[in-house]
Each structure stands twice: as structure tokens, then as C-alpha cells.
Amino acid sequence: MIIIGGRDLNLDDFYKILYKDEKVELDSSALKKVKENFEFLQDFSKNKVIYGINTCFGPMAQYKISDEDQVQLQLNLIRSHSAGSGNTLPGLYVKSAMIARLNTLMKAHSGIHPEVVVLIKELINRDIYPKIFEHGGVGASGDLVQLAHMALILIGEGEVFYNGKFRPTAEVFKENNLNPITIHLREGLALINGTSVMSGIGIINAIHAKNIINWSVTASCIINEIVESYDDHFSKELNQVKLHVGQNKIAESMRDVLTSSKLVKKRSDHLYNYSSKADIIKEKVQEYYSLRCVPQILGIIYDTIKFTEDILIQEVNSVNDNPIVDSTNKDVFHGGNFHGDYISFEMDKLKIAITKLSMLAERQLNFLLNDKINQKLPPFVNLGTLGLNLGMQGVQFTATSTTAENQTLSFPMYVHSIPNNNDNQDIVSMGTNSALMAKKVVENTFEILSIEFITILQAIDYLKINDRLSDFSTVLFDKMRTIVPIFIQDSIKYKDIENIKNYLMTNQNSIIK
């Protein structure tokens, strides 16, 4: 049971709820504070002008709302902003957004009735998700449109995803003995103002990104074994004179994986005291950059992922709506905590980092496939008859085109503001778009890595070196060969790519300590 309220959530909490089906429970003392915060606002708001309670919204905030219309105002807000379009968000991402929203509301600064958080908790635990669309958010007053779809089901309207399909909310609530919330003061505005959708998507991106970089280090290690590279480019002595944390983490991980390898060489055993008088040195003096510069390339990507995780966790543990109801200081503060710049910028940085990782994977793949470069393997790691069979030639096109898509998707959304809302929102974050583009880059990169790993398996079998691999590489080789057996004759490959991709995405690789 993951307790929400009274403590900050971390990435591992999200992972357990999202991937290990841990249930959530509300901290009783935090729930009491939610109630006290609501009661304070109920009393404080009398005879005062408070945005979104007795005024309209956005540029129409100058319009005063009568007491008898306040509930209708909140309902109008939810219904009018349930205007998303495009593809629906997968249930896992919606669940992540719901966890983020619940955690924010449990901070007791939103002025909502406790029944709101109780219902969201129940929906999370029963895997009942609102129908939320990809298109609609500009990330300024937060994820207004997407969160409106979440709020819509809380009032018993719209559609939910339950037991594999979308159905009317009212039907599913009736089956589960759930009751919609009652609108009291600002349950509409408090639910749709905030960064929870972009943050929820970002959390899953971060979970996947941490896994991706571990798999990239793994692939890089095995390729170093395949080419029987020297070990000094990941040595402690070389890397410690460069002071970046990520670089040294990656190099250390490579040493951990390759310590038991019988293929990686010591430079002193081969090139020092070189006795040949020939002008051409037969031994390769240094590897290509895609092998030799792995600590430097993946190091900054590691640092970026770590920083992104820190910002995401700060955001989901923050109060990110407006206004902020401060029952401790007995006041209400208007501002812009719903602005999504932190998430937008981090998602842009993350997608650039993961795109560079995919470029590294694509270059390593090209190295294995190009016999003129590696000088160890047949063209396209073809284990069949050259001229008749094609080996891995076809899948390279997929890896190359997918990498190119990543490069285009890496254009930053953070600096792509378009004013809207009658210019009330005159500078916006586009945070949800940025998170969704990062999501696509992450998914693409798993596909590229899948192709790289299938090629690695074929290369190992061609060279017959599986008994000389490191202990870690041997275990992984044996496991992946149960998913994609060795092939000599040409065969359909899309299922193999899909199966390895599923394996990479669902198995947490943690070689980076």
C-alpha cells in the first residue's frame, strides 16, 4: 500500500503503483487537513472577490458571479473544457496523471471537499480511467483540457476506460457502487488547473529513460566484447580525470559488466613494446567513437535523466493550481503555479538526450552491419548465403528512419509559445505537447535498441564467442535467444522486433549503480 499525503512521493512509488499494481491509501492526517482547508475557504470566501469562486475564468474574470450560480459555474467550466481531440492517452499514462493530481490535492492547498480525493483514490485502485485525449493542452493554466476530462468523470459524466473498453461513466459507477462528487466551491477549477497530465506522462518517460540508458550501456559493453576492444577507454584512470558524474557512472558500469569478459583486451598486452617494423600496424589502435566514447556520450544523458527525475518529483509534490488556499496563514494567493515551464523544459531536454542515445545505437548498429568497418562480420551479419540471403539488411532501414524521426521530434516545444485565451495566456509552456513528444522519442528508441540487440545476438553466434562473454552478457544472450532464436535463412522480422522491445520495456535493467 502506497500512502499518499503526509509525505512526498518518489519515482519508485509511481513505479510500484503503475507497474506492480500497488494500491494507494490516503494519509488520515493529510485528509483531515484537506477538510480543514475546504472549511476555511468556505468561510473565508464570503463577501470577498476570489478568482474562480465568485468570478468567471481567464479573461472573463471581471464578471462577478452570484452566490446561486457558483455551482453551475464550476460545472460549466468542466463541461466546456472537455474538448480534447486526437488519440486517447493509454491507461497507464492516465493513471500516472491521476496519481499526480491526487498527490497535489492532498497537499491541502486547493480548497476542495475531501470526497474528491476519496473518489480519485477509488478510481486509481479499481483501474477506472477517464477518457483523456492527447490534443488540447497548452500548459499555461496547466493541462486545462485534459484535466477537464478527468474532472468530467468525477461528476459522473463522460466516458471511462474499464475492463478493456470505454463505457459511459454513469454505468461503470453504478456497477462499482461509486457516487459522483458534489460541487461545493471550486471543485471544477481546482481539478482542471494544474500540471498533473504533463507530469504524469513525464514520470513514465523518466521511468523508461532510466531503463533505456541501462540497456544502451549493456549493448555498448557487448559490442566492445564482439570487437575485442581495449579496456582503457572505460578505465577508472582515464575517466576520473574528467569530473562529470555521469561519465564516471557509465565507465564504472562498463567495468562492472566487463570484468569477467575473456574478450576485452589490455592495451599493454598488444601495443606496448610493439616489435614489428612494418609501417602499417595490424592491430587496431583505437575503436570508432561509437564504442570508444560511450562514457562521454551516455554520461551527459545519464546526468540529464537524473536531473529530469528530480524536477518531476519536485513538481508532483508541489501545489500547482491557482489560487492557492492557505488555511495556515488564513489567506488566498493568486499567481501562476499552474504554469508548466519546468516540465516542458525538462521534457525537451529529455527527448534531446534520448534522441542522442538512439543515434548512438543506430551508429553502433551500422558498425556491426558494415563489414568494411568492423572487418569481423559478414555484410549485414548475414549468417546465410551471401548473395542469396539478406540477414539484417531490411531492419536497418527501420532503425535509420526511426532515428531520423527522433531527430525531427527533438525540436523544442518549450520555446514554441503561441498566445491564446484572448491573450490572457500570452506566454505558454506547451508542456503536455513536450511530454507527449518525449514519450514518442522514448518508444522509438526502444524499437531501435531492439534491432541493435537482435543484431548483437546474430554477431555473437557468427563469431561463436558466447562462451567467452562476460557473465552478465552470457545470461542476457541466453535469455534473449529464447525470445529470438538464431536464424540463417531470411524470415519475417517485425514480430522479433516487437518481442525484444516488450522484453526491454518490461524488464528493469539496473547495471548503472
C-alpha positions in Angstrom: 0.0 0.0 0.0 1.4 3.4 -1.1 0.4 6.2 1.3 -0.5 9.5 -0.4 -0.4 12.6 1.8 1.8 13.5 4.7 4.9 12.5 2.7 6.4 13.2 -0.7 6.1 10.6 -3.5 9.2 9.4 -5.4 9.7 7.7 -8.7 9.8 4.3 -7.1 6.3 4.9 -5.6 5.0 5.7 -9.0 6.7 2.6 -10.5 5.1 0.3 -7.8 1.6 1.7 -8.4 1.9 1.7 -12.2 3.8 -1.5 -12.9 3.4 -3.6 -9.7 -0.3 -2.9 -9.1 0.3 -1.5 -5.6 -2.8 0.1 -4.2 -3.0 3.6 -2.8 -4.3 4.8 0.6 -4.9 8.3 1.9 -3.0 9.5 5.0 -5.6 10.3 7.6 -3.9 13.4 9.0 -3.4 14.8 5.5 -7.1 14.0 4.7 -8.0 16.0 7.9 -6.1 18.9 6.6 -7.9 18.7 3.2 -11.2 19.0 5.2 -9.9 21.9 7.2 -8.7 23.7 4.1 -12.1 23.3 2.5 -13.9 24.6 5.6 -11.5 27.6 5.8 -12.2 28.5 2.1 -15.9 28.1 2.6 -15.9 30.7 5.4 -13.2 33.0 4.0 -14.7 33.4 0.6 -17.9 35.1 1.9 -18.1 38.7 0.9 -14.8 38.6 -1.0 -13.8 38.6 -4.6 -11.9 35.4 -5.2 -11.0 34.2 -8.7 -12.9 31.2 -9.9 -15.3 31.1 -7.0 -17.4 34.2 -7.5 -15.8 35.4 -10.7 -15.6 33.8 -14.2 -12.4 32.5 -15.6 -9.4 33.7 -17.6 -10.0 37.0 -19.4 -13.6 36.9 -18.2 -12.6 37.1 -14.5 -14.0 40.6 -14.4 -17.5 39.2 -14.4 -18.9 38.7 -10.9 -20.9 35.5 -10.3 -23.8 35.4 -7.9 -23.9 33.0 -5.0 -26.7 30.9 -6.5 -24.7 30.5 -9.8 -21.4 29.4 -8.2 -22.0 25.6 -8.5 -23.2 26.0 -12.1 -20.1 28.0 -12.9 -17.9 25.0 -11.8 -20.0 22.6 -13.9 -19.8 24.9 -16.9 -16.0 25.1 -16.6 -15.6 21.3 -16.6 -18.1 20.7 -19.4 -16.9 23.5 -21.7 -13.2 22.5 -21.4 -13.9 18.8 -22.0 -12.8 19.5 -25.6 -9.8 17.3 -26.3 -9.2 15.5 -29.6 -6.8 13.1 -31.3 -5.7 9.8 -29.9 -6.6 8.9 -26.4 -3.8 8.6 -23.8 -3.1 5.0 -22.9 -4.5 3.9 -19.5 -1.1 3.7 -17.8 -0.3 7.4 -18.6 -3.8 8.5 -17.4 -3.3 6.5 -14.2 0.0 8.3 -13.7 -1.7 11.7 -14.1 -4.4 10.7 -11.6 -1.7 9.8 -9.0 0.0 13.1 -9.6 -3.3 15.1 -9.3 -4.3 13.2 -6.2 -0.9 13.8 -4.6 -1.2 17.6 -5.3 -4.8 17.8 -3.9 -3.7 16.0 -0.7 -1.3 18.9 0.0 -4.4 20.7 1.3 -4.0 24.0 -0.6 -6.7 23.6 -3.2 -9.9 24.2 -1.2 -11.7 21.1 -2.4 -14.1 18.9 -0.4 -12.5 15.6 0.8 -14.9 13.5 -1.2 -12.9 14.5 -4.3 -9.6 12.8 -3.2 -11.5 9.8 -1.8 -13.1 9.2 -5.2 -9.9 9.6 -7.2 -8.2 7.1 -4.8 -11.0 4.6 -5.5 -10.7 5.1 -9.3 -7.0 4.5 -9.2 -7.3 1.4 -7.1 -10.1 0.0 -9.4 -8.3 0.9 -12.6 -11.1 3.1 -13.8 -9.6 5.8 -16.0 -11.1 8.9 -17.7 -11.0 9.2 -21.5 -8.3 11.8 -22.0 -7.1 13.0 -25.4 -3.6 13.9 -26.5 -4.6 17.2 -28.0 -5.8 20.2 -26.0 -3.2 21.4 -23.6 -1.0 24.5 -23.9 0.4 24.0 -20.4 -0.3 27.6 -19.2 -3.1 27.2 -16.7 -1.8 23.7 -16.6 -3.5 20.9 -18.5 -6.9 22.6 -18.7 -8.5 20.5 -21.4 -7.0 17.1 -20.4 -7.7 17.6 -16.7 -11.3 18.7 -17.6 -11.8 15.2 -18.9 -10.6 13.8 -15.6 -12.9 16.2 -13.7 -15.8 15.2 -16.0 -15.9 11.6 -14.8 -15.7 12.8 -11.2 -19.1 14.5 -11.7 -20.4 11.2 -13.2 -20.3 12.3 -16.9 -18.2 11.4 -19.9 -16.5 8.1 -20.5 -14.2 5.8 -18.6 -11.9 3.0 -19.6 -12.8 -0.1 -17.6 -12.1 -3.8 -18.2 -10.6 -3.2 -21.6 -13.0 -0.7 -23.2 -14.6 2.8 -22.9 -18.0 3.0 -21.4 -20.3 5.7 -20.0 -19.1 6.8 -16.6 -22.6 6.5 -15.0 -22.8 2.8 -15.9 -19.4 1.9 -14.5 -20.0 4.0 -11.3 -23.3 2.1 -10.8 -21.6 -1.3 -11.2 -18.9 -0.3 -8.7 -21.2 1.4 -6.2 -19.4 4.7 -6.7 -21.1 8.1 -6.4 -20.0 11.3 -8.3 -18.7 14.2 -6.2 -20.9 17.2 -5.3 -19.7 20.6 -6.4 -19.3 22.9 -3.4 -17.0 25.8 -4.1 -14.2 25.3 -6.6 -14.0 21.6 -7.3 -14.1 22.4 -11.0 -11.3 24.9 -11.1 -9.1 23.0 -8.6 -9.4 19.9 -10.7 -8.5 21.4 -14.1 -5.8 23.9 -13.0 -2.5 22.1 -12.7 0.4 20.3 -14.4 -0.7 16.7 -13.5 -1.1 15.3 -17.0 2.2 16.6 -18.3 3.8 15.5 -15.1 2.1 12.0 -15.2 3.4 11.5 -18.8 6.8 12.8 -17.7 7.0 10.4 -14.8 6.6 7.4 -17.1 9.0 8.9 -19.6 11.6 9.1 -16.8 11.0 5.5 -15.7 11.5 4.3 -19.3 14.5 6.6 -19.8 16.3 5.2 -16.8 15.7 1.7 -18.3 16.8 2.8 -21.8 20.2 4.1 -20.7 20.9 0.9 -18.8 20.1 -1.1 -22.0 22.3 1.2 -24.0 25.2 0.6 -21.7 24.6 -3.1 -21.9 24.6 -3.1 -25.7 27.7 -1.0 -25.8 29.5 -3.4 -23.5 28.6 -6.4 -25.5 29.7 -4.8 -28.8 33.1 -4.0 -27.1 33.3 -7.7 -26.4 32.4 -8.6 -30.0 35.2 -6.4 -31.4 37.6 -7.4 -28.6 38.3 -3.8 -27.8 40.9 -2.4 -25.4 39.7 -1.6 -21.9 41.3 1.7 -21.3 38.5 3.9 -22.7 36.3 2.9 -19.8 39.1 2.6 -17.3 38.9 4.4 -13.9 42.2 6.1 -14.6 41.1 7.7 -17.9 37.6 8.8 -16.8 38.3 10.1 -13.3 40.3 13.0 -14.7 37.1 14.1 -16.4 35.0 15.3 -13.5 31.4 14.6 -14.7 29.3 12.3 -12.5 27.5 10.7 -15.4 30.6 9.9 -17.4 32.2 8.2 -14.4 29.0 6.3 -13.6 28.8 4.9 -17.1 32.5 3.9 -17.1 32.1 2.2 -13.8 29.1 0.3 -15.0 31.0 -0.9 -18.1 33.9 -2.1 -15.9 31.4 -4.0 -13.7 29.9 -5.7 -16.7 33.1 -6.5 -18.5 35.3 -7.5 -15.6 34.7 -11.2 -16.3 34.9 -11.0 -20.1 37.6 -13.1 -21.8 37.4 -10.9 -25.0 38.2 -7.4 -23.9 42.0 -6.7 -24.1 44.7 -4.9 -22.2 46.5 -2.4 -24.4 49.8 -3.2 -22.7 49.5 -6.8 -23.9 49.2 -5.9 -27.6 50.6 -2.5 -28.5 53.2 -1.5 -25.9 56.8 -2.7 -26.8 55.5 -3.2 -30.4 58.3 -5.1 -32.2 57.1 -5.1 -35.8 59.0 -2.9 -38.2 56.1 -2.7 -40.6 54.7 0.8 -41.4 51.1 -0.5 -41.1 50.0 -1.6 -37.6 47.7 -4.6 -38.0 46.2 -4.2 -34.5 43.5 -1.5 -34.4 44.9 1.3 -32.3 41.6 2.9 -31.2 38.0 2.0 -31.7 35.4 4.1 -33.5 33.8 6.8 -31.4 30.5 4.9 -31.0 32.5 2.4 -29.0 35.3 4.4 -27.5 33.3 7.5 -26.4 30.4 5.7 -24.7 31.1 7.1 -21.2 31.2 10.6 -22.6 28.1 10.3 -24.8 25.9 8.4 -22.3 27.4 10.3 -19.3 25.6 13.5 -20.1 22.5 11.6 -20.9 22.6 9.9 -17.5 23.0 13.3 -15.9 20.1 14.7 -17.9 17.8 11.9 -16.9 18.7 12.3 -13.3 18.0 16.0 -13.3 14.7 15.5 -15.1 13.7 13.0 -12.5 14.5 15.5 -9.7 12.4 18.2 -11.4 9.5 15.8 -12.0 9.4 14.7 -8.4 9.5 18.3 -7.2 6.6 19.1 -9.5 4.3 16.2 -8.5 5.0 17.0 -4.8 4.1 20.7 -5.4 0.8 22.6 -5.2 0.3 23.5 -8.9 -3.1 25.1 -9.2 -4.4 28.7 -8.7 -5.4 30.3 -6.5 -3.6 28.7 -3.5 -5.8 28.4 -0.5 -3.5 28.9 2.6 -5.5 28.0 5.7 -2.4 28.3 7.8 -1.9 32.0 7.0 -5.7 32.5 6.6 -5.4 33.9 3.1 -5.8 33.0 -0.6 -2.9 33.8 -3.0 -3.4 34.3 -6.7 -0.5 33.5 -9.1 0.8 31.1 -11.7 1.8 27.8 -10.0 -0.1 26.0 -12.8 2.4 27.1 -15.4 4.2 24.1 -16.9 7.6 25.6 -17.8 9.5 23.3 -15.5 8.0 20.2 -17.1 8.1 21.5 -20.7 11.8 22.3 -20.5 12.7 19.0 -18.9 10.8 17.0 -21.4 12.6 18.9 -24.2 15.9 18.1 -22.6 15.0 14.5 -22.1 13.9 13.9 -25.6 17.1 15.5 -26.9 19.1 13.2 -24.7 17.2 10.1 -25.6 17.4 11.0 -29.3 21.2 11.2 -29.0 21.1 7.8 -27.3 19.1 6.5 -30.3 21.7 8.0 -32.6 24.5 6.2 -30.7 22.5 2.9 -31.0 22.0 3.5 -34.8 25.7 4.1 -35.3 26.7 1.0 -33.3 24.2 -1.0 -35.4 25.7 0.4 -38.6 29.2 -0.6 -37.3 28.0 -4.2 -36.9 26.3 -4.3 -40.2 29.1 -2.8 -42.3 31.8 -5.4 -42.9 34.1 -2.8 -44.3 34.2 -1.0 -41.0 34.1 -3.9 -38.4 36.3 -6.3 -40.5 35.0 -9.2 -38.4 31.4 -9.9 -39.6 29.8 -10.7 -42.9 27.7 -7.9 -44.6 24.6 -7.2 -42.6 25.6 -10.0 -40.1 24.3 -12.5 -42.7 24.6 -16.0 -41.4 23.2 -17.4 -44.6 24.5 -17.5 -48.2 25.9 -14.1 -49.3 24.0 -13.0 -52.5 21.0 -15.2 -51.7 20.2 -14.2 -48.1 20.0 -10.7 -46.7 20.5 -11.1 -43.0 19.8 -7.9 -41.1 19.7 -5.6 -44.1 16.0 -4.9 -44.0 15.8 -3.9 -40.3 18.5 -1.3 -40.7 16.0 0.8 -42.7 13.6 0.7 -39.8 16.3 1.8 -37.3 17.5 4.6 -39.6 14.1 6.0 -40.3 13.1 5.8 -36.7 16.2 7.6 -35.6 15.5 10.3 -38.2 12.0 10.7 -36.7 13.6 11.2 -33.3 15.8 13.9 -34.6 12.9 15.8 -36.0 10.8 15.3 -32.8 13.7 16.9 -30.8 12.7 20.4 -31.9 12.0 22.1 -28.6 8.4 22.9 -27.7 9.5 25.0 -24.7 10.3 28.0 -27.0 7.2 27.5 -29.2 4.7 29.6 -27.3 1.5 30.7 -29.1 -0.6 33.3 -27.1 -4.3 32.3 -26.8 -7.3 32.8 -24.4 -7.8 36.4 -25.7 -4.1 36.9 -25.0 -4.7 36.3 -21.3 -2.3 33.4 -21.7 0.2 35.4 -23.6 3.2 33.1 -23.0 2.6 29.4 -22.5 4.7 26.3 -21.8 3.3 23.7 -24.3 4.4 21.2 -21.6 1.9 18.5 -22.4 3.0 18.6 -26.1 6.6 18.4 -25.0 5.9 15.4 -22.7 4.0 13.6 -25.5 6.8 14.2 -28.0 9.3 12.8 -25.4 7.0 9.8 -25.0 7.2 9.1 -28.7 11.0 9.5 -28.7 11.3 7.1 -25.8 9.1 4.5 -27.5 11.0 4.9 -30.8 14.3 4.3 -29.0 13.2 1.0 -27.6 12.5 -0.1 -31.2 16.0 1.0 -32.3 17.6 -0.8 -29.3 15.6 -3.9 -30.1 17.0 -4.0 -33.6 20.5 -3.5 -32.2 20.2 -6.3 -29.8 18.9 -8.8 -32.4 22.0 -7.9 -34.5 24.2 -8.4 -31.5 22.8 -11.9 -31.0 23.5 -12.8 -34.6 27.0 -11.4 -34.4 27.8 -13.5 -31.3 26.6 -16.7 -32.9 28.5 -16.0 -36.1 31.8 -15.5 -34.1 31.0 -18.3 -31.8 32.1 -16.3 -28.8 29.2 -16.8 -26.4 31.4 -18.9 -24.1 33.9 -16.0 -23.8 31.4 -13.3 -22.9 31.2 -11.7 -19.5 28.9 -13.4 -17.0 26.3 -10.7 -17.4 26.4 -10.8 -21.2 26.2 -14.6 -21.2 23.0 -14.6 -19.1 21.4 -11.9 -21.3 22.4 -13.7 -24.5 20.9 -16.9 -23.3 17.7 -15.1 -22.3 17.3 -13.2 -25.5 17.9 -16.3 -27.6 14.8 -17.8 -26.1 12.9 -14.8 -27.4 14.6 -14.6 -30.9 16.3 -17.9 -31.9 19.3 -17.9 -34.2 18.2 -17.6 -37.9 20.2 -18.4 -41.0 17.5 -18.3 -43.6 15.7 -15.0 -44.1 12.5 -14.7 -42.1 9.9 -12.1 -41.1 11.3 -9.8 -38.6 8.6 -7.5 -37.2 7.5 -9.9 -34.6 11.1 -10.4 -33.4 11.5 -6.6 -33.0 8.2 -6.4 -31.1 9.1 -9.2 -28.8 12.5 -7.9 -27.9 11.0 -4.4 -27.5 8.5 -5.8 -25.0 11.3 -7.5 -23.1 13.4 -4.4 -22.9 10.4 -2.2 -21.8 9.1 -4.6 -19.1 12.4 -5.7 -17.6 14.2 -3.2 -15.4 17.9 -3.3 -16.2 19.9 -1.7 -13.4 23.5 -2.2 -14.2 24.2 1.5 -13.5 24.6 1.7 -9.8 
